[in-house]
Amino acid sequence: MLSTKLISQGEHDRIYWLAAYDEASPYLIGGENGSYFGEGTAAYSSILKYQRTYKQGSNLSFISTNRFFKEKGSGHVFGLSGLWRFGESITAAFEFNKSFTKEPNADWIDEANVNNDIIKGKTVALDGENLRGDGLYFSLERNSKNWNTELEYSQKSPLYQTPLGFVTQNNVRAFEFEQGYQHFFKEEEFLKQMNFSLETEFRINYQGLKKYSSIDAGAFVQFKGNVETFAGYSHIINEEFEGLNAKGMDNFELFLRFNPSEKIQLRAFTSIGESIFYDDEPAVGNNFFIGTFNSFQVTSQLRISPSFRYSHLKNKEDESYYFNGYIGRLNINYQFNKTLSFRIIGEYNNFDEAFFYQPLFKWNPNPFTIFYIGGTNGYSRVDNQQRYSIDNSQIYLKFQYLFSL
């Protein structure tokens, strides 16, 4: 892959332009209940964004993303977005995009029965069809010292695609409303802050089918001594997936954070309740999740951040597992000096019985000059030999330098 970018920033105008050539380009198609993915061939891509800024952080932007495959086929998105502040407490934001897709004639999407899947009269298979779609987002917020109110609306039409984005679901209209209250205590008191929130979400598809509706409540408390906790409850009124309409699912969650010093950060999270098993034969099961995310500043140069997550989903009738496993991850960061650092990430995924690591060197002599060099190695276990073998690997580098014109 080869890429270059240009950034120009004035007092009120900003321009960002990125151009790239990739020998292997991912191809993603969103659907109502799932997405389709494949790996395409070489493609030329570009992103152009212009933004005009106004007082109090208000702005208006235009964006254009384009991708052309060498084996024919293309994808384009043109969009407008903006943010406007009314006084000190009210903010409105919007985004509207139009997508234009010309499918290649290719067999990149290899999911079973993909040739039989239809989205608004168009096949999911890449057979040279022309697709048009749109996406819309709007939000309105009001924030004061104690009260926070937020209203959101979004929609993605059935044939909406973002060739250089990551839209995994379309054919949906969503409405969300959240009301929150926060109270701050005096500095010397044991309680520092309390937040309460109530939220509702409602989603339907373009054919009027009720896809999802829920009511959520949460409480956040901050104590003296760098201790914070959050407790939440979610009642899913209904969730429709591939003909299954699950009703009355409940979920509880609890989060705890404790920072005994600037060098130690401890976090733990757990949740329990009900959720859908999204497979060929969807069903409602009992879920459980527990995880811990921590950071230890061993020396002024060395920081170690381990994490562990375990989750399962059980069949309600015979308590067999739909899935059951864990992910262990370790991040190690070493700062040689102010400009040079090294990071390595290692992770074991018990669900796939796969291990990968990712080293990265970074040189950053000033805010405008950056040099990266790193790589990734993925591993998969070969059961009959009881060892790990290399599954895939990648080396990459990046150099950024600011020119004054």
C-alpha positions as CSV (number, residue, x, y, z in Angstrom):
1,M,0.0,0.0,0.0
2,L,1.2,3.5,-0.9
3,S,-0.5,6.7,0.4
4,T,0.0,10.4,0.7
5,K,-1.9,13.2,2.4
6,L,-2.1,17.0,2.3
7,I,-3.4,19.2,5.1
8,S,-4.0,23.0,4.8
9,Q,-5.3,25.0,7.7
10,G,-6.0,28.7,7.8
11,E,-7.9,30.9,10.2
12,H,-11.3,29.8,9.1
13,D,-10.7,27.2,6.3
14,R,-9.3,23.6,6.6
15,I,-8.6,21.2,3.7
16,Y,-7.7,17.5,4.1
17,W,-6.8,15.4,1.1
18,L,-5.6,11.7,1.1
19,A,-4.8,9.6,-1.9
20,A,-3.8,5.9,-1.8
21,Y,-3.1,2.9,-3.9
22,D,-3.8,-0.5,-2.3
23,E,-3.0,-3.9,-3.9
24,A,-5.7,-5.6,-1.8
25,S,-8.8,-3.6,-0.8
26,P,-11.5,-4.8,1.6
27,Y,-15.0,-4.9,0.2
28,L,-17.9,-4.5,2.7
29,I,-21.7,-4.6,2.1
30,G,-24.0,-3.7,4.9
31,G,-27.4,-5.4,5.3
32,E,-30.4,-5.2,7.6
33,N,-29.4,-8.1,9.9
34,G,-25.7,-8.6,9.0
35,S,-22.9,-7.6,6.6
36,Y,-21.0,-9.3,3.8
37,F,-17.2,-9.0,3.5
38,G,-14.6,-10.0,0.9
39,E,-11.2,-8.9,-0.3
40,G,-11.0,-7.1,-3.5
41,T,-8.1,-6.5,-5.9
42,A,-6.0,-3.3,-6.5
43,A,-7.8,0.0,-6.1
44,Y,-7.1,3.8,-6.2
45,S,-8.7,5.7,-3.3
46,S,-9.0,9.4,-2.3
47,I,-10.6,11.4,0.5
48,L,-11.2,15.2,0.2
49,K,-12.7,17.3,3.0
50,Y,-13.2,21.0,3.2
51,Q,-14.3,22.7,6.5
52,R,-15.3,26.2,7.2
53,T,-15.2,27.2,10.9
54,Y,-17.2,29.9,12.6
55,K,-17.5,31.4,16.1
56,Q,-17.8,29.1,19.2
57,G,-16.6,26.1,17.3
58,S,-19.5,26.0,14.8
59,N,-18.5,24.6,11.4
60,L,-19.8,23.4,8.0
61,S,-18.0,20.7,6.0
62,F,-18.1,19.0,2.6
63,I,-16.5,15.5,2.0
64,S,-15.9,13.3,-1.0
65,T,-14.6,9.8,-0.9
66,N,-13.8,7.8,-4.0
67,R,-12.5,4.4,-4.9
68,F,-11.8,2.9,-8.3
69,F,-10.9,-0.7,-8.8
70,K,-8.4,-1.7,-11.6
71,E,-10.8,-4.5,-12.5
72,K,-13.6,-2.0,-13.0
73,G,-16.2,-1.1,-10.4
74,S,-16.2,2.0,-8.2
75,G,-17.7,3.6,-5.1
76,H,-18.3,7.3,-4.3
77,V,-19.8,9.1,-1.3
78,F,-20.5,12.9,-1.3
79,G,-21.6,14.5,1.9
80,L,-22.4,17.6,3.9
81,S,-22.0,18.0,7.7
82,G,-22.2,20.7,10.2
83,L,-22.3,21.7,13.8
84,W,-23.9,24.9,15.2
85,R,-23.9,26.3,18.8
86,F,-26.8,28.4,20.0
87,G,-25.6,30.3,23.0
88,E,-23.7,28.4,25.7
89,S,-26.0,25.4,26.2
90,I,-27.5,24.2,22.9
91,T,-25.7,22.4,20.1
92,A,-27.1,21.0,16.8
93,A,-25.3,18.7,14.5
94,F,-26.1,17.1,11.2
95,E,-24.6,14.9,8.5
96,F,-26.1,13.9,5.1
97,N,-24.4,11.6,2.6
98,K,-25.2,10.2,-0.8
99,S,-23.5,7.0,-2.1
100,F,-23.1,5.9,-5.7
101,T,-21.8,2.4,-6.2
102,K,-20.9,0.6,-9.5
103,E,-20.3,-3.1,-8.6
104,P,-17.5,-5.0,-10.3
105,N,-18.1,-8.4,-11.8
106,A,-16.2,-10.4,-9.2
107,D,-16.5,-13.3,-6.8
108,W,-15.0,-11.4,-3.8
109,I,-18.0,-12.0,-1.5
110,D,-17.8,-15.7,-0.6
111,E,-20.6,-16.1,2.0
112,A,-22.9,-19.1,1.5
113,N,-26.0,-18.4,-0.6
114,V,-24.9,-14.9,-1.3
115,N,-26.3,-15.1,-4.9
116,N,-29.8,-15.7,-3.4
117,D,-29.7,-12.7,-1.0
118,I,-31.6,-9.7,-2.2
119,I,-31.6,-6.1,-0.9
120,K,-34.3,-3.9,-2.4
121,G,-34.4,-5.8,-5.7
122,K,-30.6,-5.9,-6.0
123,T,-28.5,-9.1,-5.5
124,V,-25.7,-9.0,-2.9
125,A,-23.4,-10.8,-5.4
126,L,-21.1,-8.5,-7.2
127,D,-22.6,-8.6,-10.7
128,G,-22.1,-5.1,-12.1
129,E,-25.3,-3.4,-10.7
130,N,-25.6,0.3,-10.0
131,L,-26.6,1.2,-6.4
132,R,-27.8,4.5,-4.9
133,G,-28.2,5.2,-1.2
134,D,-28.2,7.9,1.4
135,G,-27.4,8.3,5.1
136,L,-28.7,11.0,7.5
137,Y,-27.8,11.9,11.1
138,F,-29.1,14.7,13.2
139,S,-28.6,15.5,16.9
140,L,-29.7,18.3,19.3
141,E,-28.1,18.7,22.7
142,R,-28.7,20.9,25.7
143,N,-26.1,20.9,28.5
144,S,-26.3,22.9,31.7
145,K,-24.6,22.6,35.0
146,N,-27.0,19.9,36.3
147,W,-29.1,18.8,33.3
148,N,-28.1,17.1,30.0
149,T,-30.6,16.4,27.2
150,E,-29.9,14.7,23.9
151,L,-32.1,13.9,20.9
152,E,-30.7,11.9,18.0
153,Y,-32.1,10.6,14.7
154,S,-30.3,8.6,12.0
155,Q,-31.2,6.6,8.9
156,K,-29.4,4.5,6.4
157,S,-31.2,3.5,3.2
158,P,-31.2,-0.2,2.0
159,L,-28.5,0.4,-0.7
160,Y,-26.3,2.8,1.2
161,Q,-22.6,1.9,1.1
162,T,-19.4,3.6,2.2
163,P,-16.5,2.2,0.2
164,L,-14.0,4.0,2.4
165,G,-16.0,3.8,5.6
166,F,-17.4,1.1,7.9
167,V,-21.2,0.8,7.6
168,T,-22.2,-2.7,8.6
169,Q,-26.0,-2.2,8.8
170,N,-28.5,-0.3,6.7
171,N,-32.2,-0.3,5.9
172,V,-32.8,1.2,9.3
173,R,-34.2,4.4,10.9
174,A,-33.2,5.0,14.6
175,F,-34.5,7.4,17.2
176,E,-32.8,8.0,20.6
177,F,-33.6,10.3,23.5
178,E,-31.5,10.7,26.7
179,Q,-32.1,12.8,29.8
180,G,-29.4,13.1,32.5
181,Y,-28.9,14.8,35.8
182,Q,-25.6,15.4,37.5
183,H,-24.8,16.9,40.9
184,F,-21.4,18.0,42.2
185,F,-20.6,17.9,45.9
186,K,-18.2,20.1,47.9
187,E,-14.5,19.2,47.5
188,E,-14.1,18.1,51.1
189,E,-17.0,15.7,51.1
190,F,-16.8,11.9,50.7
191,L,-19.0,11.9,47.6
192,K,-17.6,14.0,44.7
193,Q,-20.2,13.6,41.9
194,M,-23.4,11.7,41.1
195,N,-25.0,11.3,37.6
196,F,-28.3,9.7,36.7
197,S,-29.5,9.0,33.2
198,L,-32.6,7.6,31.5
199,E,-32.5,6.7,27.8
200,T,-34.9,5.2,25.2
201,E,-34.1,3.9,21.7
202,F,-36.4,2.9,18.9
203,R,-35.4,1.4,15.5
204,I,-37.6,0.4,12.5
205,N,-36.6,-0.7,9.0
206,Y,-37.8,1.1,5.8
207,Q,-40.7,-1.4,5.5
208,G,-42.1,-0.3,8.9
209,L,-41.0,-3.4,10.8
210,K,-40.1,-2.7,14.5
211,K,-36.5,-3.8,14.8
212,Y,-35.6,-2.7,18.3
213,S,-36.9,-0.8,21.3
214,S,-35.4,-0.4,24.8
215,I,-35.4,1.6,28.0
216,D,-32.1,2.1,29.8
217,A,-31.3,3.6,33.2
218,G,-27.9,4.3,34.8
219,A,-26.2,5.8,37.9
220,F,-22.6,7.0,38.1
221,V,-21.0,7.8,41.5
222,Q,-17.5,9.3,42.1
223,F,-16.1,8.9,45.6
224,K,-13.2,10.6,47.3
225,G,-9.9,8.7,46.8
226,N,-10.2,8.2,43.0
227,V,-12.9,5.6,43.1
228,E,-15.7,5.6,40.5
229,T,-18.6,3.2,39.9
230,F,-21.4,2.8,37.4
231,A,-24.5,0.6,37.6
232,G,-26.9,0.2,34.7
233,Y,-30.1,-1.6,33.8
234,S,-31.5,-2.2,30.3
235,H,-34.9,-3.5,29.4
236,I,-35.2,-4.5,25.8
237,I,-38.9,-4.3,24.9
238,N,-38.3,-6.1,21.6
239,E,-35.6,-7.0,19.2
240,E,-36.3,-8.6,15.8
241,F,-33.7,-10.6,14.0
242,E,-34.3,-12.9,11.0
243,G,-37.9,-13.6,12.0
244,L,-37.2,-14.0,15.7
245,N,-38.9,-11.3,17.7
246,A,-37.5,-11.4,21.3
247,K,-39.4,-9.6,23.9
248,G,-38.7,-8.6,27.5
249,M,-35.0,-9.1,27.7
250,D,-33.2,-7.6,30.8
251,N,-29.5,-6.8,31.3
252,F,-27.6,-5.5,34.3
253,E,-24.1,-4.1,34.3
254,L,-21.6,-2.9,36.8
255,F,-18.3,-0.9,36.3
256,L,-15.7,-0.1,38.9
257,R,-12.5,2.1,38.5
258,F,-9.9,2.7,41.2
259,N,-6.7,4.7,40.8
260,P,-4.7,4.3,44.0
261,S,-1.9,6.4,42.6
262,E,-0.9,8.1,39.3
263,K,1.1,5.0,38.4
264,I,-1.7,2.4,39.0
265,Q,-5.1,2.3,37.2
266,L,-7.5,-0.6,37.9
267,R,-10.8,-1.2,36.1
268,A,-13.3,-4.1,36.3
269,F,-16.6,-4.6,34.4
270,T,-19.3,-7.3,34.5
271,S,-22.7,-7.8,33.0
272,I,-25.4,-10.4,33.1
273,G,-28.7,-10.9,31.4
274,E,-30.3,-12.0,28.2
275,S,-29.4,-11.5,24.5
276,I,-29.9,-13.0,21.1
277,F,-27.7,-15.7,19.6
278,Y,-27.2,-14.4,16.1
279,D,-26.8,-17.5,13.9
280,D,-28.7,-19.5,11.3
281,E,-31.2,-20.4,14.0
282,P,-31.4,-17.4,16.3
283,A,-32.5,-17.8,19.9
284,V,-32.5,-16.0,23.2
285,G,-29.9,-17.1,25.7
286,N,-28.4,-16.1,29.1
287,N,-25.3,-14.1,28.8
288,F,-22.4,-13.3,31.2
289,F,-19.4,-11.1,30.8
290,I,-16.6,-10.1,33.1
291,G,-13.4,-8.2,32.3
292,T,-10.6,-6.2,33.8
293,F,-8.5,-3.4,32.2
294,N,-5.4,-2.2,34.1
295,S,-2.3,0.0,33.7
296,F,0.9,0.0,35.7
297,Q,3.6,2.7,35.3
298,V,6.5,0.5,36.4
299,T,9.2,3.2,35.8
300,S,9.2,6.7,34.2
301,Q,9.9,4.9,30.9
302,L,8.0,1.6,31.1
303,R,4.2,1.1,31.2
304,I,2.5,-2.3,31.2
305,S,-1.3,-2.6,30.5
306,P,-2.8,-6.1,30.9
307,S,-6.5,-6.9,30.2
308,F,-8.7,-10.0,30.3
309,R,-12.2,-10.5,29.1
310,Y,-14.4,-13.6,29.5
311,S,-17.9,-14.1,28.1
312,H,-20.4,-16.8,27.4
313,L,-24.0,-17.3,26.1
314,K,-26.0,-20.3,27.3
315,N,-29.0,-22.1,25.9
316,K,-32.0,-21.4,28.2
317,E,-33.3,-25.0,28.0
318,D,-30.3,-27.3,28.4
319,E,-27.7,-24.7,29.5
320,S,-25.3,-25.7,26.7
321,Y,-23.0,-23.0,25.4
322,Y,-23.7,-21.1,22.2
323,F,-20.2,-19.7,22.8
324,N,-17.8,-19.6,25.7
325,G,-14.3,-18.2,25.8
326,Y,-11.9,-15.4,26.8
327,I,-9.4,-12.9,25.3
328,G,-6.2,-12.0,27.1
329,R,-4.2,-9.0,26.0
330,L,-0.9,-7.3,27.1
331,N,0.4,-3.9,26.0
332,I,4.0,-2.9,26.8
333,N,5.1,0.7,26.1
334,Y,8.7,1.9,26.6
335,Q,9.7,5.5,26.1
336,F,13.5,5.7,25.3
337,N,13.5,9.6,25.3
338,K,11.1,12.4,24.4
339,T,11.2,11.5,20.7
340,L,11.6,7.7,20.5
341,S,9.3,5.0,21.8
342,F,8.5,1.4,21.4
343,R,5.2,-0.5,21.9
344,I,4.3,-4.1,21.6
345,I,0.9,-5.7,21.8
346,G,0.3,-9.4,22.4
347,E,-3.2,-11.0,22.4
348,Y,-4.6,-14.6,22.7
349,N,-8.1,-15.2,21.5
350,N,-9.5,-18.3,23.1
351,F,-12.6,-18.2,20.8
352,D,-10.5,-18.7,17.7
353,E,-7.5,-20.3,19.5
354,A,-5.4,-17.6,17.8
355,F,-2.5,-15.5,19.0
356,F,-1.0,-12.3,17.4
357,Y,1.5,-9.7,18.4
358,Q,2.1,-6.2,17.0
359,P,5.4,-4.3,17.5
360,L,5.8,-0.6,16.7
361,F,8.6,1.9,16.8
362,K,7.7,5.6,16.8
363,W,10.0,8.6,16.2
364,N,8.2,12.0,16.9
365,P,10.8,14.8,17.1
366,N,8.1,17.5,16.9
367,P,4.3,17.7,16.6
368,F,4.5,17.8,12.8
369,T,7.1,15.1,12.0
370,I,6.2,11.5,12.7
371,F,7.9,8.2,11.6
372,Y,6.4,4.8,12.3
373,I,7.7,1.3,11.5
374,G,6.0,-1.8,12.8
375,G,4.3,-5.1,11.9
376,T,1.8,-7.7,12.8
377,N,2.0,-11.5,13.1
378,G,-1.1,-13.7,13.4
379,Y,-0.8,-17.3,14.6
380,S,-3.2,-20.3,14.6
381,R,-2.7,-23.5,16.5
382,V,-2.1,-26.8,14.6
383,D,-3.7,-29.4,16.8
384,N,-1.9,-32.5,15.5
385,Q,1.5,-30.8,16.0
386,Q,0.7,-29.0,19.2
387,R,2.5,-25.8,18.2
388,Y,1.8,-22.4,16.8
389,S,2.4,-21.8,13.1
390,I,2.5,-18.5,11.2
391,D,-0.9,-17.6,9.7
392,N,-0.2,-14.1,8.3
393,S,2.2,-11.2,8.8
394,Q,2.5,-7.6,7.7
395,I,5.2,-4.9,7.9
396,Y,4.3,-1.2,7.5
397,L,5.8,2.2,7.9
398,K,4.6,5.8,7.8
399,F,6.5,9.2,7.5
400,Q,4.8,12.6,8.0
401,Y,6.5,16.0,7.5
402,L,4.9,19.5,7.4
403,F,6.0,21.8,4.7
404,S,5.3,25.5,5.0
405,L,4.2,27.1,1.7
